[in-house]
């Protein structure tokens, strides 16, 4: 008899997956859990056990592939740099204001520098 298939660790790995994969993988986990529950209600069948185990292994491999891709993306994030601009001197004040308020108005000259700089502050 094979070891029981654990569903909870599969759900825990979803947090580390790519966003694009989360819904699809969650649905597959739910389907697997339902099949395991339905199998438990019926009599034991070795062919059914093997099929569920194979499905579990494939799902586990797909989860690991998504987690690895997500980790690779995190490692390859570009470094945010702040060039020496007048608005860069107030970077911490602007970031605090963005965190504290829904709407922030930044006034000053020159106008072409503020939008891209403030966007960087909001995203960092």
Beta strands, then each sheet from edge to edge (+ up, - down):
end
